[in-house]
Amino acid sequence: MKGDIITIKPEYFHTSEAIVQFLEHKMTASDKYVVCIAGESGSGKSVTAVTLSREFDKKNIGNLILHMDDYFILPPEKNHQNRLKSLKNVGKHEVHLDILQKNLDDFKQKKNTIHKPLVDYQKNTIQEEEVDVSECRVLIVEGTYVASLKHYDTLIFMERTYKETYENRKQRNRESASDFIEKVLEKEHDIISAYKPFCHIMIDKNYNLVIHNPENIKS
C-alpha cells in the first residue's frame, strides 16, 4: 500500500533471521514457496514481512511481498464510511481474498507475472499493477485474514492483540482512537484468533520466535 508507514526495530531482524534459517531446509523441495503472516492490526505483520524479505535478499533468494491491504474492495475512506454504516460490513468480505488467492496460485504455478490491485492510502484510490515474479522463489503474504487462504507452505501468526498494539497503530497514523475503532478491532480479533491454533510459527508478545506444529510445515 502506498503511503503506509513502517517502523523497523532491531529485534525484528533477529526474529526474521531465525525464521529464514529455520525455513531454508524446508524450501529445498519446492521451487515456489509461500509464507503467510497473519495477525491483528499493529501486531507486526508488515515489519515481519519487510525484515523477512531483507533476510531472503541477503541470501540471494528472490522474493516478493503481497500486502492484504491492497486487496480491499473499497478504497480506505470509502471502506471506513461503509463500516460506519454497520459493523456487519467488517470482515473477510471487505477484501478481494479471491484475487489474492489467484495471485498466490499463479505464483505457485510458476506464472511469470501477476496482476494485482494497489491501494494509494494518501490519494484514497485503488489502481492495478503487473508484477514480474519470474525471479521470485518466495512469496510473502501478510494481512489480517491471510490465514484463511489455501496452498501456502508456512503460516506465521503474530500473537499480540489489538489491546496490546495501540502505540504501534498510533505510530503508523492509520487510524485515530475511538470507541468505534475498538469495536472494529474487537470483531477482527474474534475472526483472526480462530486461526491461531493452526499456525506453524508464532511470534509472541515480546517478538520471540515459537515453533508451533513444526511437523505440519510443508517442504
Summary of the structure (lengths in Angstrom):
residues: 219
radius of gyration: 16.6
end to end distance: 30.2
largest distance: 48.7
contacts: 676
relative contact order: 0.23
helix: 44%
strand: 21%
